[in-house]
Amino acid sequence: MRVDYLKRIGRIIDLFTQNKKMIAFAESCTGGYICHMITNISGSSKVFERGVVCYSNKAKIEMVNVNKQIIEQNGAVSEEVAKQLGQGIRKLSGVDVGIGITGIAGPTGGTPEKPVGLVYIGFSSSEETFVNKHIFHANRLIFKKLVLKEVFTLLEKYIENEKKK
């Protein structure tokens, strides 16, 4: 399974390199796992600008410019925060694509409104910003792997669209 991840990351890095596109990540619940996996591939420095682990609310506010009131109104695990994470890391890094991730990896911390396994993935480019919501019923490590797969899909869709331009 890990070999497949590495091959997929390698393809994404090659495509981003060919298209001269850069990526940055703001990770909360994945704790740097996405950045770790990207940097396992030689050549990632051509497309990976930076990654920030902003686990606490304070870190989200100070490191990625998430609006404190948005966190207070919606909670750290929300569509609004994921959107600001993606936009914030993209703008701060000066990259083409920013990805922001916030969620509840579990096994504790969930509520009926926000269950364990909930994750919001914010995607931001100069053309669009959107958030995808998922609920994964898995342990923490599998949760991170499932989030990684979703991030791959977003990056692949983006770069395929860029190739068509």
C-alpha positions as CSV (number, residue, x, y, z in Angstrom):
1,M,0.0,0.0,0.0
2,R,2.8,2.4,0.9
3,V,4.5,1.8,-2.5
4,D,1.3,2.9,-4.2
5,Y,1.2,6.1,-2.2
6,L,4.8,6.8,-3.1
7,K,4.2,6.2,-6.8
8,R,1.2,8.4,-6.8
9,I,3.0,11.2,-5.0
10,G,5.8,10.8,-7.5
11,R,3.4,11.3,-10.4
12,I,1.9,14.4,-8.7
13,I,5.3,15.9,-8.1
14,D,6.3,15.2,-11.8
15,L,3.1,16.9,-13.1
16,F,3.5,19.9,-10.8
17,T,7.1,20.2,-11.8
18,Q,6.3,20.1,-15.5
19,N,3.6,22.8,-15.0
20,K,5.8,24.9,-12.7
21,K,3.3,24.8,-9.9
22,M,4.0,25.0,-6.1
23,I,2.0,23.6,-3.1
24,A,1.8,24.4,0.6
25,F,-0.1,22.7,3.4
26,A,-1.7,23.8,6.7
27,E,-2.3,20.6,8.6
28,S,-4.2,20.3,11.9
29,C,-5.6,16.8,12.5
30,T,-3.1,15.1,10.2
31,G,-0.2,16.5,12.2
32,G,2.3,16.9,9.3
33,Y,1.5,13.5,7.8
34,I,0.7,14.9,4.4
35,C,4.0,16.9,4.3
36,H,5.9,13.9,5.6
37,M,4.6,11.8,2.7
38,I,5.3,14.4,0.0
39,T,8.9,14.8,1.2
40,N,9.5,11.1,1.0
41,I,10.0,11.6,-2.7
42,S,13.2,13.0,-4.2
43,G,12.4,16.2,-6.2
44,S,9.6,17.3,-3.9
45,S,11.4,20.5,-3.2
46,K,10.6,21.6,-6.8
47,V,6.9,21.8,-5.9
48,F,6.6,21.7,-2.1
49,E,7.1,25.2,-0.6
50,R,6.2,24.6,3.0
51,G,4.0,22.9,5.5
52,V,2.6,24.2,8.8
53,V,1.3,22.0,11.6
54,C,-1.3,24.3,13.2
55,Y,-2.8,21.9,15.7
56,S,-4.0,24.4,18.3
57,N,-6.4,27.3,17.7
58,K,-3.6,29.7,18.6
59,A,-1.4,28.2,15.9
60,K,-4.2,28.5,13.3
61,I,-4.6,32.2,14.1
62,E,-0.9,33.1,14.5
63,M,0.7,30.9,11.7
64,V,-2.0,30.9,9.0
65,N,-4.1,34.0,9.8
66,V,-7.3,32.2,10.5
67,N,-9.8,34.7,11.9
68,K,-10.3,34.1,15.7
69,Q,-14.0,35.0,15.4
70,I,-14.5,32.3,12.7
71,I,-13.1,29.7,15.1
72,E,-15.2,31.0,18.0
73,Q,-18.4,31.1,15.9
74,N,-17.9,27.8,14.0
75,G,-15.3,25.8,15.9
76,A,-11.8,24.8,14.8
77,V,-13.3,21.8,12.9
78,S,-15.5,23.6,10.4
79,E,-15.8,24.3,6.7
80,E,-15.0,28.0,7.3
81,V,-11.7,27.2,9.1
82,A,-10.6,24.7,6.4
83,K,-11.3,27.4,3.8
84,Q,-9.2,30.0,5.7
85,L,-6.4,27.4,6.3
86,G,-6.2,26.7,2.5
87,Q,-6.4,30.4,1.6
88,G,-4.1,31.5,4.3
89,I,-1.3,29.1,3.6
90,R,-1.5,29.8,-0.1
91,K,-1.3,33.5,0.3
92,L,1.5,33.4,3.0
93,S,3.5,31.0,0.9
94,G,3.0,32.7,-2.4
95,V,2.2,29.3,-4.0
96,D,-0.3,28.1,-6.6
97,V,-2.2,25.7,-4.4
98,G,-2.8,25.8,-0.6
99,I,-4.4,22.9,1.2
100,G,-5.9,23.3,4.7
101,I,-6.9,20.3,6.8
102,T,-8.9,20.3,10.0
103,G,-10.8,17.4,11.6
104,I,-11.3,15.0,14.5
105,A,-9.1,12.0,14.2
106,G,-10.4,10.4,17.4
107,P,-11.0,8.1,19.1
108,T,-12.1,10.9,21.4
109,G,-13.2,14.4,20.9
110,G,-16.3,13.9,18.8
111,T,-19.8,15.2,19.3
112,P,-23.2,14.3,17.7
113,E,-22.8,17.4,15.5
114,K,-19.1,16.8,14.8
115,P,-18.3,13.1,15.0
116,V,-15.0,11.4,15.3
117,G,-13.7,10.9,11.7
118,L,-15.0,14.2,10.5
119,V,-12.5,16.1,8.3
120,Y,-12.7,19.3,6.2
121,I,-10.1,19.7,3.4
122,G,-9.8,23.2,2.1
123,F,-8.4,23.7,-1.4
124,S,-7.3,27.2,-2.6
125,S,-5.8,28.3,-5.9
126,S,-6.0,31.7,-7.6
127,E,-9.0,30.5,-9.5
128,E,-11.1,28.9,-6.8
129,T,-11.4,28.0,-3.1
130,F,-13.6,25.2,-1.9
131,V,-13.9,22.7,1.0
132,N,-14.7,19.0,0.9
133,K,-16.2,17.3,3.9
134,H,-15.6,13.6,4.7
135,I,-16.3,11.3,7.6
136,F,-13.9,8.4,7.9
137,H,-14.6,5.5,10.3
138,A,-11.1,4.5,11.0
139,N,-8.3,4.6,13.6
140,R,-6.0,7.6,13.7
141,L,-3.4,6.3,11.3
142,I,-5.9,5.0,8.7
143,F,-7.8,8.3,9.1
144,K,-4.6,10.2,8.0
145,K,-4.0,7.8,5.1
146,L,-7.6,8.4,3.9
147,V,-7.2,12.1,4.1
148,L,-3.9,11.8,2.2
149,K,-5.8,9.9,-0.6
150,E,-8.4,12.7,-0.8
151,V,-5.6,15.4,-1.0
152,F,-4.0,13.4,-3.8
153,T,-7.3,13.4,-5.7
154,L,-7.6,17.2,-5.3
155,L,-4.1,17.8,-6.5
156,E,-4.5,15.4,-9.5
157,K,-7.7,17.1,-10.6
158,Y,-6.1,20.5,-10.3
159,I,-3.0,19.7,-12.3
160,E,-5.0,17.8,-15.0
161,N,-7.1,21.0,-15.5
162,E,-3.9,23.1,-15.6
163,K,-2.5,20.8,-18.3
164,K,-5.6,21.5,-20.4
165,K,-5.1,25.3,-20.4
